[in-house]
């Protein structure tokens, strides 16, 4: 586990999701820039609401929820990039990693940027092209990596995504999120 984890109260402020649809337990790593990425963790537990009805005799993580993990991880990548850009512009202080963000995440300046940006941005999972190679079961930890491939002028962001349980690749492909930001 990264020692630069974002505190849960701030982590929830950054996301547009609430229980029972929070599919990201922890942001493990983040790198800003052209070759930027985000790595997140999702623990699959027996008591999650969707496990009760998804093959009750042999429960597995539903593929559609793995797609949702990809979508949420990718939105966190874009959101962290947004707040890094805003902070850099406003305070002339560059942040390029999760460690850099961690160092100032509890300041009032950064909290205000997070709250303001969250109120401006709306995004939805628009499309997916995923291949599922293995399954995840209760007790597994899914590690997801998302990298922005490109953005178009219509608000669509295309991400290359992959999910692992241990060293096993369970899914990979492309997620496309639509994002729009209203100006305040």
Secondary structure as GFF3:
##gff-version 3
##sequence-region A 1 184
A	DSSP	alpha_helix	8	14	.	.	.	ID=ss1
A	DSSP	beta_strand	26	31	.	.	.	ID=ss2
A	DSSP	beta_strand	37	43	.	.	.	ID=ss3
A	DSSP	three_ten_helix	49	51	.	.	.	ID=ss4
A	DSSP	alpha_helix	63	91	.	.	.	ID=ss5
A	DSSP	alpha_helix	98	104	.	.	.	ID=ss6
A	DSSP	alpha_helix	108	120	.	.	.	ID=ss7
A	DSSP	beta_strand	121	132	.	.	.	ID=ss8
A	DSSP	beta_strand	141	151	.	.	.	ID=ss9
A	DSSP	beta_strand	156	165	.	.	.	ID=ss10
A	DSSP	beta_strand	168	181	.	.	.	ID=ss11
###
